[in-house]
Every structure is written in structure tokens, then in C-alpha cells.
């Protein structure tokens, strides 16, 4: 409220037309013709703050108003950057394929995961183990092979066919996302959980769909 009052006071003292005329007269002075664009912007901002502080309401320190304005501007910029970062992360997560361009069998992914785990490269090992899960489910026709499938899409498709394991699949994908997009280092425990899920799903079978017998018949 204080900031709004100060701004209003600054612009009430000089009308819009008068302000425009003064600005034009100021800018056509010879000393301003040599200014770069950056210098002009900095000067205009400085003059704005000087005028704002000079018209501050009685009893309100000009420094307080300036500080409030700076905090609001900086806070807005931080919020904008954070929002853009979240959008970029969501877009990357939605668009990046789980299996990548190099086609490997499930056993090849498992072997690579074990090699990485032996070197304590847990984040990479976790990613490879989930790729083994995806390839194994495709090979056994539990999920239809789909180029470009993401980890989230794998959990959704496999969860429909293996509802008893849907929660563990979703948890595995969250772990995959954390080590892939959240820069989490991964842990031995996380890799063991992914390995246990892989071993469990190797013998899992889709849930049978029970259909009701037809009620039609000979009369």
C-alpha cells in the first residue's frame, strides 16, 4: 500500500502529457545522443527511483520504499526462473525415451546393471535395471513394444496388465526419475529394490479377464 501511494504521488505531481514532454526534451539533449541502450536504461531506472523517493509520503523513509520494490522485483524474477525450470524438467521427462536408441535384450541390460553396481555407480545401475524390466515385459508380450516409451508410460501400461504389482512399478519409476532428472546419486538399497522388482516380474503373469457367460440360448 505504501509503495502504491508513493508511485501514485510521483505521477500525480506531473501530468502524463507534461511527463511525456519533459522526457522528450530531456532525451534530445546532445549529451544523451551518445548513450548506449544499456546506459539509457540504467539512467532511466535511476531517475525513476530518485523521483519515487523524492515523492515518498510523509514519515516514510525513501530507503524502505526502494527496498520493498527491489525485493518484489527480485522475488518475481526468482519465481519466473523456477517456473521455467519446472516446465523444462516436465517437458524433458515426458519426452525422453526409457530404452534409448541402442536396442539391447533384457539380459544385456541386467548384465550392464550388474557391472555398474559393482562399480557403485548406483544411479546408472538403477536406470539399466528398469530398462531390463521394460525389455523383459515387451519380450513376453505383457506390454506392447512402443518406440519412445517413457518410464511413466511403462508403469501405466504394465500396471494395467499386472495390477498386483502396479504400486511397486510406480515406486520404481519414481526412483528412476529421481536418479535421472532429480540428480539423486542413487543407493545400493535403491538398486536392490529395483533388482527385486525385476526378479519378481520375470515370473509374473497378466491378470485374467473374467467374462460373464452369455445369457442367450435356445428357447
C-alpha positions in Angstrom: 0.0 0.0 0.0 2.9 2.4 0.8 4.6 1.6 -2.5 1.4 2.2 -4.4 0.8 5.5 -2.6 4.4 6.6 -3.4 4.1 5.7 -7.1 0.7 7.5 -7.3 2.1 10.6 -5.7 5.1 10.6 -8.1 2.8 10.6 -11.1 0.2 13.0 -9.6 2.7 15.8 -9.3 3.4 15.8 -13.1 0.6 15.0 -15.5 1.0 12.4 -18.2 1.4 14.9 -21.0 3.8 17.0 -19.1 5.9 14.0 -18.2 6.0 12.9 -21.9 7.0 16.4 -22.9 9.8 16.6 -20.3 11.0 13.2 -21.3 11.3 14.1 -25.0 13.0 17.4 -24.1 15.5 15.5 -21.9 16.3 12.8 -24.5 17.0 15.2 -27.3 19.8 16.9 -25.4 23.2 16.3 -27.0 24.7 14.6 -24.1 22.1 11.8 -24.3 22.7 11.1 -28.0 26.0 9.3 -27.3 24.4 6.9 -24.7 24.2 3.2 -25.3 20.9 1.5 -24.8 22.1 -0.1 -21.6 23.3 3.2 -20.2 20.0 4.8 -21.1 18.0 2.1 -19.3 20.2 2.3 -16.2 19.8 6.1 -16.2 16.1 6.0 -16.6 15.7 3.4 -13.8 17.9 5.6 -11.5 15.8 8.7 -12.3 12.6 6.8 -11.6 13.8 5.7 -8.2 15.1 9.2 -7.4 11.7 10.7 -8.3 9.9 8.0 -6.4 11.9 8.5 -3.2 11.5 12.3 -3.5 7.7 11.9 -3.5 7.5 9.4 -0.7 4.6 10.0 1.8 5.5 12.0 4.9 7.1 9.9 7.6 8.0 7.0 5.2 11.8 6.7 4.7 12.6 6.5 1.0 15.1 3.7 1.6 12.2 1.5 2.8 10.2 2.0 -0.3 13.2 1.3 -2.5 14.0 -1.9 -0.6 10.4 -3.1 -0.9 10.5 -2.5 -4.7 13.8 -4.3 -5.1 12.6 -7.3 -3.0 9.4 -7.5 -5.1 11.3 -7.4 -8.4 13.9 -10.0 -7.3 11.2 -12.3 -5.9 9.3 -12.1 -9.2 12.4 -12.9 -11.2 13.2 -15.9 -9.0 9.6 -17.2 -9.3 9.8 -16.9 -13.1 13.1 -18.7 -13.3 11.8 -21.5 -11.0 8.6 -21.9 -13.1 10.6 -22.1 -16.3 12.9 -24.7 -14.8 9.9 -26.8 -13.7 8.4 -26.6 -17.2 11.7 -27.6 -18.8 12.1 -30.6 -16.5 8.5 -31.8 -17.1 8.9 -31.5 -20.8 12.2 -33.4 -20.7 10.7 -36.1 -18.5 7.7 -36.5 -20.8 9.7 -36.7 -24.0 12.8 -38.8 -23.1 12.5 -42.5 -24.0 13.3 -45.1 -21.4 15.1 -47.5 -23.6 17.1 -45.1 -25.7 18.3 -45.6 -29.3 20.5 -48.7 -28.6 18.5 -51.8 -28.6 19.5 -54.4 -26.0 17.9 -57.5 -24.7 16.7 -57.7 -21.1 19.7 -59.9 -20.1 22.1 -57.4 -21.7 20.5 -54.6 -19.6 20.8 -56.8 -16.5 24.5 -57.5 -17.2 25.2 -53.8 -17.7 23.3 -53.0 -14.5 25.4 -55.5 -12.5 28.6 -54.1 -13.9 27.6 -50.6 -12.9 26.6 -51.8 -9.5 29.9 -53.5 -9.0 31.5 -50.0 -9.5 29.0 -48.4 -7.1 27.5 -46.4 -9.9 24.1 -46.8 -8.4 22.1 -44.2 -10.4 23.2 -45.7 -13.7 22.7 -49.2 -12.4 19.1 -48.4 -11.4 18.4 -47.0 -14.8 19.7 -50.1 -16.5 17.7 -52.4 -14.3 14.4 -50.6 -15.1 15.3 -50.9 -18.8 15.7 -54.6 -18.2 12.2 -54.7 -16.7 10.8 -52.8 -19.7 12.5 -55.0 -22.3 11.5 -58.3 -20.5 7.9 -57.2 -20.3 7.9 -56.4 -24.0 9.6 -59.7 -24.9 7.0 -61.7 -23.0 4.2 -59.6 -24.7 2.9 -58.3 -21.4 3.2 -54.8 -22.7 3.2 -54.0 -26.4 6.6 -52.7 -27.7 6.4 -49.0 -28.2 9.3 -46.9 -29.5 9.9 -43.8 -27.4 8.1 -45.2 -24.4 8.8 -43.2 -21.2 9.2 -44.7 -17.7 5.8 -43.3 -16.6 4.2 -44.9 -19.7 5.8 -48.2 -18.9 4.4 -48.1 -15.3 0.9 -47.2 -16.6 0.9 -49.9 -19.3 2.4 -52.7 -17.1 0.2 -51.7 -14.1 -2.9 -52.4 -16.1 -1.7 -55.9 -17.0 -0.1 -56.6 -13.6 -2.3 -54.8 -11.1 -0.9 -56.6 -8.2 2.5 -55.0 -9.0 1.2 -51.6 -10.0 2.3 -49.9 -6.8 5.9 -51.3 -7.0 6.1 -50.3 -10.6 5.1 -46.7 -9.8 7.6 -46.6 -6.9 10.3 -47.9 -9.3 9.6 -45.2 -11.8 9.7 -42.5 -9.1 13.2 -43.8 -8.2 14.2 -43.8 -11.8 13.0 -40.2 -12.2 14.9 -39.2 -9.0 18.3 -40.5 -10.3 17.7 -39.4 -13.9 16.1 -36.0 -13.6 16.4 -35.1 -9.9 20.2 -35.6 -9.8 19.9 -38.0 -6.9 23.0 -40.2 -6.6 21.2 -43.4 -6.1 21.9 -46.0 -3.4 22.7 -49.7 -3.1 19.3 -50.1 -1.3 17.5 -48.5 -4.3 19.3 -50.8 -6.7 18.4 -53.8 -4.6 14.7 -52.7 -4.7 14.8 -52.4 -8.5 16.5 -55.8 -8.8 13.9 -57.4 -6.6 11.1 -56.0 -8.7 12.8 -57.2 -11.8 13.1 -60.8 -10.4 9.5 -60.7 -9.3 8.1 -59.6 -12.6 10.1 -62.2 -14.5 7.6 -64.8 -13.4 4.5 -62.5 -13.2 1.6 -63.2 -15.5 -1.2 -60.9 -16.6 -4.4 -60.9 -14.7 -7.1 -63.0 -16.4 -10.2 -61.1 -17.5 -13.3 -62.9 -16.4 -16.2 -62.6 -18.8 -19.8 -63.3 -17.9 -21.4 -66.3 -19.8 -23.8 -65.3 -22.4 -27.4 -65.3 -21.2 -28.7 -66.1 -24.6 -29.8 -69.6 -25.5 -32.2 -71.8 -27.4 -35.8 -71.4 -26.4 
